[in-house]
Amino acid sequence: MKQSMVCTFWCCICLMFAAGSALAEERVYVGSKACQECHEKEYASYMKFSKKATSFESVRVMRSKLTESEYNECLECHSTGYGKPGGFVSEYQTPDLKDAGCEVCHGPGSVHAESGDPDDIDGALTIESCNTCHNSERVKAFDFKPLLFGGAH
């Protein structure tokens, strides 16, 4: 009897872990174009004014002067989801994720794009949300000023 209870306990733990993993896998990157249909005004503003909309180009220009490690570090902020499951891999394999798009700040958008539910995406951004890329080390290195929502929408 005891062995059966232990087995049942571990089966439940495994099922809970598998369910949690499945939920994490559901949220994948879809690219900024997927946001356009419902967020037309924001998408148009992003494309017209945000440097993020063409951020990969600056990495491409610098590529020959960078080590492989430096190049990969640049991609963490200048593309969408680089180094994360379902994120940017290369300009040819994942072209819709090559620039820093909506999901860099708001998180993977597949579930939100399907449901339309605002709770399925990070909409409550603060200046702290920007610190992943716009941190003091990078500000000094590149002489730029982080702006919350600057030109994005």
Backbone torsions as a table, in degrees:
resi	resn	phi	psi	omega
1	MET	NA	-44.2	-178.8
2	LYS	-61.9	-43.5	-179.4
3	GLN	-62.3	-38.5	179.9
4	SER	-65.5	-38.0	178.5
5	MET	-67.4	-40.3	178.5
6	VAL	-64.2	-42.8	179.0
7	CYS	-62.5	-44.9	178.4
8	THR	-61.8	-43.4	178.8
9	PHE	-57.5	-49.6	-178.2
10	TRP	-67.8	-33.1	175.8
11	CYS	-64.0	-42.0	178.2
12	CYS	-63.5	-43.0	178.9
13	ILE	-60.2	-46.4	-179.7
14	CYS	-62.1	-41.4	178.8
15	LEU	-65.6	-40.4	177.9
16	MET	-64.2	-42.1	178.4
17	PHE	-63.4	-43.8	179.9
18	ALA	-64.2	-39.9	178.3
19	ALA	-64.6	-42.1	177.5
20	GLY	-63.3	-40.4	178.1
21	SER	-64.7	-40.4	-179.8
22	ALA	-64.1	-39.5	178.5
23	LEU	-64.3	-40.9	179.6
24	ALA	-64.6	-37.0	-179.2
25	GLU	-70.1	-23.9	-178.9
26	GLU	-65.5	-33.2	-177.6
27	ARG	-85.4	101.9	179.3
28	VAL	-122.3	162.4	179.5
29	TYR	-76.8	135.7	-178.5
30	VAL	-118.9	-11.1	-179.2
31	GLY	89.0	154.7	-175.3
32	SER	-64.8	-28.6	179.4
33	LYS	-59.6	-29.8	178.6
34	ALA	-66.9	-21.3	-179.5
35	CYS	-83.6	-22.0	-171.7
36	GLN	-57.1	-42.7	-174.2
37	GLU	-59.2	-44.3	-177.8
38	CYS	-93.1	-24.0	-176.1
39	HIS	-119.6	55.5	-174.3
40	GLU	-56.7	-49.5	-178.0
41	LYS	-63.4	-46.8	-179.3
42	GLU	-64.3	-41.3	-179.9
43	TYR	-64.7	-43.4	179.7
44	ALA	-62.8	-41.8	178.4
45	SER	-65.5	-44.1	177.7
46	TYR	-57.8	-49.0	-177.5
47	MET	-66.2	-34.9	-176.4
48	LYS	-83.0	-40.0	-170.3
49	PHE	-111.8	-24.0	-173.0
50	SER	-83.9	129.9	175.1
51	LYS	-67.3	-21.6	179.1
52	LYS	-61.7	-30.5	-176.6
53	ALA	-64.6	-17.9	178.0
54	THR	-130.7	27.6	-173.5
55	SER	-64.0	-28.2	-179.3
56	PHE	-65.9	-30.3	-178.6
57	GLU	-59.9	-39.4	179.7
58	SER	-65.8	-32.9	176.7
59	VAL	-70.3	-41.3	179.5
60	ARG	-60.9	-41.7	179.9
61	VAL	-63.5	-39.4	-177.6
62	MET	-84.9	-11.7	-170.8
63	ARG	-47.3	-45.7	-175.6
64	SER	-67.4	-18.3	-179.1
65	LYS	-97.5	1.1	-174.4
66	LEU	-110.3	145.9	170.1
67	THR	-74.2	168.1	178.6
68	GLU	-60.3	-40.7	179.2
69	SER	-63.7	-44.8	178.9
70	GLU	-63.5	-42.7	179.0
71	TYR	-58.9	-48.5	179.9
72	ASN	-62.3	-37.5	177.8
73	GLU	-64.7	-38.7	177.7
74	CYS	-62.0	-39.8	-177.7
75	LEU	-64.1	-24.5	179.2
76	GLU	-59.0	-32.4	-179.4
77	CYS	-110.6	-21.7	-175.2
78	HIS	-97.9	7.3	174.6
79	SER	-141.0	177.0	-176.5
80	THR	-104.4	115.3	173.5
81	GLY	75.0	19.8	-179.5
82	TYR	-58.9	132.6	179.2
83	GLY	81.4	1.1	179.6
84	LYS	-114.0	154.0	179.4
85	PRO	-55.3	127.0	178.0
86	GLY	79.6	4.2	-178.6
87	GLY	-88.9	-170.7	-178.7
88	PHE	-56.5	133.3	176.7
89	VAL	-114.9	-53.0	178.0
90	SER	-159.5	163.7	-179.8
91	GLU	-58.8	-28.3	-176.2
92	TYR	-93.4	-35.1	-179.6
93	GLN	-80.4	-36.4	-177.0
94	THR	-134.8	62.5	-175.1
95	PRO	-60.9	-29.0	-179.8
96	ASP	-74.3	-5.8	-179.8
97	LEU	-115.6	8.5	-173.7
98	LYS	-71.0	-27.1	177.9
99	ASP	-99.9	165.5	176.8
100	ALA	-76.7	97.8	-175.7
101	GLY	-97.2	-168.6	-177.2
102	CYS	-52.5	-38.0	-173.8
103	GLU	-75.1	-13.1	174.6
104	VAL	-61.7	-42.0	-178.7
105	CYS	-92.0	-38.7	-171.9
106	HIS	-96.2	-5.9	179.8
107	GLY	87.2	166.9	-179.4
108	PRO	-53.5	133.6	-169.5
109	GLY	-105.8	7.1	-174.5
110	SER	-59.7	-45.7	-177.5
111	VAL	-66.9	-44.1	178.7
112	HIS	-63.7	-42.8	-179.5
113	ALA	-61.3	-34.7	179.8
114	GLU	-78.3	-41.6	-174.3
115	SER	-89.4	-31.7	-173.5
116	GLY	75.7	1.5	-178.4
117	ASP	-78.5	121.1	179.5
118	PRO	-59.7	-23.3	178.8
119	ASP	-73.0	-10.8	-178.6
120	ASP	-92.6	13.7	178.6
121	ILE	-148.9	154.8	178.3
122	ASP	-81.9	105.3	-179.3
123	GLY	-106.4	-9.1	-176.8
124	ALA	-99.0	71.3	-177.7
125	LEU	-87.1	145.0	176.4
126	THR	-129.5	175.9	177.7
127	ILE	-60.2	-31.6	177.2
128	GLU	-63.0	-30.5	177.5
129	SER	-62.8	-28.8	-176.9
130	CYS	-82.3	-17.4	-172.6
131	ASN	-65.6	-16.2	177.3
132	THR	-58.7	-45.7	179.3
133	CYS	-101.0	-41.6	-177.5
134	HIS	-92.8	64.1	179.6
135	ASN	-100.5	168.4	-173.6
136	SER	-60.7	-35.9	179.3
137	GLU	-61.9	-44.6	179.7
138	ARG	-73.4	-34.6	178.6
139	VAL	-59.8	-45.2	178.4
140	LYS	-65.4	-43.1	-176.2
141	ALA	-66.2	-36.0	-174.6
142	PHE	-113.7	2.6	176.6
143	ASP	51.7	50.7	174.6
144	PHE	-125.0	160.7	-178.1
145	LYS	-109.9	121.2	178.7
146	PRO	-69.1	134.1	179.2
147	LEU	-124.7	120.3	176.8
148	LEU	-65.3	122.2	-179.1
149	PHE	62.9	14.8	-179.0
150	GLY	-58.8	104.9	177.0
151	GLY	74.3	-1.2	-177.0
152	ALA	-79.1	-56.0	176.2
153	HIS	-174.3	NA	NA
